[in-house]
Amino acid sequence: MFARPLFIRVALLVVAVLFLWALFAGEGGAGGPERHYRVKAGDTLWSIAERMHAGDPRESVWELRERNDLSSATIVPGQMLVLPS
């Protein structure tokens, strides 16, 4: 008799909690402090990506370019790069 309305209330509560969790658990800066890297002579985005990130360097090169608003892969010694988290 009361099982059906209780089930509906519990289901709605679960949906609401999941929605709120998804809303606030996104990329809210919980990745820690920003990391920086000063480019040295001979560095390339590829070599930096290989050293700093596990996995496919192509994805890391793209992330480095996006994070630093680089229109090309050209970097110069002394340039400061923000590393993706």
N, C-alpha and C positions, 0 to 999 in steps of 0.2 A: 504494500500500500504506500509506504513512504519511501521505498527504495528508488523509485524512478525519479521523483523530484530531487532527492539527495544526490543521485548519480549525475543529474544535469547540473546541479550547483557545483559539484566537485569538478566536473569536466570544464565548466566555464572558468572556474578558479584556476585550473591548470593551464588553460589557454591564456588567460590574462597574465599569469606569472611568466610563462614562456615568452609572451610578447614583450613584456617589460624587460626580461633578461636580454632578449635579442636587441632591444632598443638601446640599452645602456651598456651592454658588454662588447660593443663594437670597438673600433680602434680609438679608444678614449685616451691615448697618450700613455697607456700602461706599459709601453715598451721600454721604459727606463729613460735615462738621459740621452740626449743626442750625442752621437759619436762623430768626430771629425778626423779627417786625414789630410796631411799636407803632402802634396804631390812632390816626389823627388825626381831628379833627372833619370830618364829611362823608363819611368812609369807610364803605363797605358791603362785605360779603363779596364781592359781585359786582364792585365796582370793584377790590378788592385782587386778586381772582382774574384779572381782565383784565390788570392790570399785571404780575403776578408769574409768570403761567403762559401758555404758548402753548396754543392749542387751544380747545376748548369750555369757556367759563367755568362752565357748570353742573356739570361734573365737578370742576373746581377748587373750587367752592363746597362741594360735598359733601365733598371731601378736607379742606378747611379745617375744616368742622364736625366731621368724624370725628377729625381729628388733635388738635383742641382740646376735645373732649368738649362741644360746644355743642348744647344741646337746641333752639335756634332760631337764626335768622339775626341776632339782635340782638347788636350789639357796641357798646362805648362808648369814647370817646376815652381814651387812656392804657392801654387793655387790651393786654397782650402776647399775640401769637398765634405759635404755632409753625407755620412754613410747611412744607407737604409737599415732599419732595425730588423 
